[in-house]
Amino acid sequence: MCKDKIQLNRRALLGAGSAVAAILSMIPILVWQPAAAATKADKAALDYQDSPKDGKTCATCWAYVDMPGTASGSCKAVEGTVNRNGWCKAYSPKQMR
């Protein structure tokens, strides 16, 4: 009878330990992902320029966020304000829907 109690406790301990290990292994993923998404590059690192390149402009890029009433906006990839007619190495055209 005493042996049955020990096995039951061992099962409970192993089950709880597995659950705790699974939860602890997810913490770095949950913590790291938002921090990585918030990181932007500075303009120099992406060779940002205030003029178009080969007909490509920030206004036609997926990362450009327009500020209505101005000739500038923000970018999901570049720090600071960018010119809607600018260009950088992160340029990728918006997807057609």
NORUR-V134653 format. One record per residue. N is the residue number from 1. RES is the residue in three letters. PHI is phi in whole degrees, -180 to 180 (999 if undefined). PSI is psi as a letter, one per 40 degrees, with the letter a starting at -180 (NA if undefined). Layout:
BEGIN
n=N res=RES phi=PHI psi=PSI
n=N res=RES phi=PHI psi=PSI
END
This chain:
BEGIN
n=1 res=MET phi=999 psi=d
n=2 res=CYS phi=-66 psi=d
n=3 res=LYS phi=-64 psi=d
n=4 res=ASP phi=-64 psi=d
n=5 res=LYS phi=-64 psi=d
n=6 res=ILE phi=-65 psi=d
n=7 res=GLN phi=-65 psi=d
n=8 res=LEU phi=-64 psi=d
n=9 res=ASN phi=-67 psi=d
n=10 res=ARG phi=-65 psi=d
n=11 res=ARG phi=-62 psi=d
n=12 res=ALA phi=-63 psi=d
n=13 res=LEU phi=-65 psi=d
n=14 res=LEU phi=-65 psi=d
n=15 res=GLY phi=-64 psi=d
n=16 res=ALA phi=-66 psi=d
n=17 res=GLY phi=-63 psi=d
n=18 res=SER phi=-65 psi=d
n=19 res=ALA phi=-64 psi=d
n=20 res=VAL phi=-64 psi=d
n=21 res=ALA phi=-62 psi=d
n=22 res=ALA phi=-65 psi=d
n=23 res=ILE phi=-66 psi=d
n=24 res=LEU phi=-64 psi=d
n=25 res=SER phi=-71 psi=d
n=26 res=MET phi=-86 psi=e
n=27 res=ILE phi=-58 psi=d
n=28 res=PRO phi=-60 psi=d
n=29 res=ILE phi=-65 psi=d
n=30 res=LEU phi=-68 psi=d
n=31 res=VAL phi=-79 psi=d
n=32 res=TRP phi=-73 psi=d
n=33 res=GLN phi=-58 psi=d
n=34 res=PRO phi=-64 psi=d
n=35 res=ALA phi=-66 psi=d
n=36 res=ALA phi=-68 psi=d
n=37 res=ALA phi=-68 psi=d
n=38 res=ALA phi=-82 psi=e
n=39 res=THR phi=-78 psi=h
n=40 res=LYS phi=-121 psi=i
n=41 res=ALA phi=-90 psi=i
n=42 res=ASP phi=-81 psi=i
n=43 res=LYS phi=-60 psi=d
n=44 res=ALA phi=-65 psi=d
n=45 res=ALA phi=-65 psi=d
n=46 res=LEU phi=-106 psi=e
n=47 res=ASP phi=51 psi=f
n=48 res=TYR phi=-63 psi=i
n=49 res=GLN phi=-138 psi=i
n=50 res=ASP phi=-82 psi=e
n=51 res=SER phi=-123 psi=i
n=52 res=PRO phi=-67 psi=i
n=53 res=LYS phi=-132 psi=h
n=54 res=ASP phi=53 psi=f
n=55 res=GLY phi=79 psi=e
n=56 res=LYS phi=-96 psi=h
n=57 res=THR phi=-132 psi=i
n=58 res=CYS phi=-57 psi=d
n=59 res=ALA phi=-60 psi=d
n=60 res=THR phi=-102 psi=e
n=61 res=CYS phi=-94 psi=i
n=62 res=TRP phi=-63 psi=d
n=63 res=ALA phi=-89 psi=e
n=64 res=TYR phi=-77 psi=h
n=65 res=VAL phi=-119 psi=h
n=66 res=ASP phi=-69 psi=i
n=67 res=MET phi=-112 psi=g
n=68 res=PRO phi=-52 psi=i
n=69 res=GLY phi=86 psi=e
n=70 res=THR phi=-131 psi=i
n=71 res=ALA phi=-95 psi=e
n=72 res=SER phi=-132 psi=i
n=73 res=GLY phi=-165 psi=a
n=74 res=SER phi=-117 psi=i
n=75 res=CYS phi=-133 psi=i
n=76 res=LYS phi=-78 psi=e
n=77 res=ALA phi=-112 psi=d
n=78 res=VAL phi=-115 psi=h
n=79 res=GLU phi=-72 psi=i
n=80 res=GLY phi=84 psi=a
n=81 res=THR phi=-83 psi=i
n=82 res=VAL phi=-125 psi=i
n=83 res=ASN phi=-79 psi=h
n=84 res=ARG phi=-62 psi=d
n=85 res=ASN phi=-95 psi=e
n=86 res=GLY phi=-79 psi=a
n=87 res=TRP phi=-158 psi=i
n=88 res=CYS phi=-151 psi=i
n=89 res=LYS phi=-66 psi=e
n=90 res=ALA phi=-81 psi=e
n=91 res=TYR phi=-56 psi=h
n=92 res=SER phi=-151 psi=h
n=93 res=PRO phi=-62 psi=i
n=94 res=LYS phi=-63 psi=i
n=95 res=GLN phi=-79 psi=h
n=96 res=MET phi=-77 psi=h
n=97 res=ARG phi=-107 psi=NA
END
